[in-house]
Amino acid sequence: MIHDPRLHPSRVPGVRAVDLRHVTDRVRGDLAVVEFAEILPFQPRRCFWTYAIPDLQTRGRHAHRLCSQFLVCAHGRCRLHLDDGRQHEEWVLDRPDFGVLVPPMVWAEEHGHSPDSVLLVLASHPYDPDDYIRDYAEFLRHLDPAPTLPT
């Protein structure tokens, strides 16, 4: 059976959560597809994945100035916390046919990894350390107009 993509609403502007096009086949196995032009507002220029994350560790903890990323937990499970300085939300990434687009200037943290998690990331730009904002207070200063720190 073929399942078409479906968007989920997001409280954080620019974030796009999507059930990917996928095929369920009890005989041959399932298949999930990212049609770049249909799902992504960019042509991926980098792909990486995180795995073997130690218990209670958090990945991410940064925002990008220019880079967009699309995250899919290809195996296992993790939680994705997103924050644009005003709105916060958390997504559970626990299946390979669901992904979340994180646009520039959205703070992202990945936590709660299962021991077998493999988080796949498609990025709009090659790695550039100057594109990262790794301090949350600095991130808030870059927003216009500047929001207040959460209480």
C-alpha positions in Angstrom: 0.0 0.0 0.0 1.3 3.5 -0.9 0.9 6.3 1.6 1.3 9.9 0.3 3.1 12.6 2.3 1.2 14.4 5.0 2.2 17.6 6.7 1.7 18.2 10.5 1.1 21.7 11.9 4.0 23.3 13.9 4.0 26.0 16.4 7.5 27.1 15.4 7.4 29.2 12.1 9.2 27.5 9.2 9.3 24.1 10.8 7.7 21.4 8.7 6.9 18.0 10.1 5.9 15.4 7.5 4.9 11.8 7.2 7.0 10.8 4.2 5.7 9.0 1.2 6.1 5.3 2.0 5.1 1.9 0.9 4.0 -0.8 3.3 4.5 -4.3 2.0 4.2 -7.3 4.4 5.9 -9.6 2.0 8.9 -7.6 0.7 9.2 -5.0 3.5 8.6 -1.3 3.7 10.1 1.6 1.9 10.2 5.4 2.8 11.0 8.1 0.2 12.2 11.7 0.4 11.3 13.4 -2.9 13.7 16.3 -2.5 11.7 18.8 -4.7 8.4 17.8 -3.0 9.5 17.8 0.7 12.6 19.9 0.9 13.0 23.6 0.1 16.6 22.9 -0.7 18.9 20.5 -2.6 20.8 18.6 0.0 24.5 19.3 0.0 25.5 17.3 3.0 24.3 14.1 4.7 25.3 12.8 8.1 24.0 10.6 10.9 24.5 10.3 14.6 24.5 7.0 16.4 25.7 5.2 19.6 24.7 8.3 21.6 25.5 7.6 25.3 22.6 7.5 27.7 21.3 10.9 28.8 23.4 12.8 26.2 22.0 15.6 24.1 23.1 16.4 20.5 22.6 19.6 18.6 22.2 22.5 21.1 22.7 25.0 18.3 21.0 27.0 15.6 22.3 27.7 12.1 22.5 31.1 10.5 21.9 29.8 7.0 21.7 26.1 6.9 18.4 24.2 6.9 18.2 20.5 8.0 15.8 17.7 7.5 16.0 15.1 10.3 14.7 11.5 10.2 15.3 8.8 12.9 16.1 6.0 10.5 16.3 3.5 13.4 15.3 3.7 17.0 14.0 6.8 18.6 14.9 10.3 19.9 13.2 13.5 20.8 13.7 16.8 18.9 13.2 20.0 20.8 12.8 23.1 18.7 12.7 26.8 19.7 12.6 30.0 17.7 12.9 32.2 20.8 9.1 32.6 21.2 7.6 29.2 20.4 8.8 25.8 21.6 7.8 22.4 20.6 9.0 18.8 20.8 8.7 16.0 18.2 9.3 12.3 18.8 11.3 10.9 15.9 10.6 7.2 16.2 9.9 5.9 12.7 11.8 6.1 9.4 8.9 7.5 7.4 8.6 10.7 9.5 10.9 13.7 9.3 11.1 17.3 10.5 12.5 20.3 8.5 14.4 22.7 10.7 15.0 26.1 9.0 17.8 28.5 9.8 17.6 30.4 13.1 15.7 27.7 15.0 17.4 26.3 18.0 17.5 22.5 17.9 18.3 19.8 20.5 18.1 16.1 20.1 17.8 14.0 23.3 16.3 10.9 24.8 18.1 8.6 22.2 17.3 5.0 22.4 20.5 2.8 22.4 19.9 1.8 18.8 19.0 5.3 17.4 20.4 6.4 14.1 19.4 10.0 13.3 19.9 10.9 9.6 20.3 14.5 8.7 20.1 16.1 5.2 21.6 19.6 5.2 21.3 22.4 2.7 24.9 23.6 3.1 28.3 22.0 3.6 29.8 22.1 7.1 30.8 25.6 8.1 31.7 26.2 11.8 30.8 29.9 11.3 27.2 29.0 10.5 26.6 27.6 14.0 25.3 29.6 17.0 26.1 27.4 19.9 25.2 29.7 22.8 21.5 30.1 23.5 21.8 33.7 24.8 23.7 34.7 21.7 21.0 33.0 19.6 18.4 35.1 21.3 20.5 38.3 20.6 20.4 37.5 16.9 16.7 37.4 16.7 14.7 40.5 15.7 13.1 41.8 17.8 14.8 40.0 20.6 12.5 37.7 22.6 12.8 37.1 26.3 14.5 34.2 28.0 12.0 31.4 28.9 11.0 31.2 32.6 
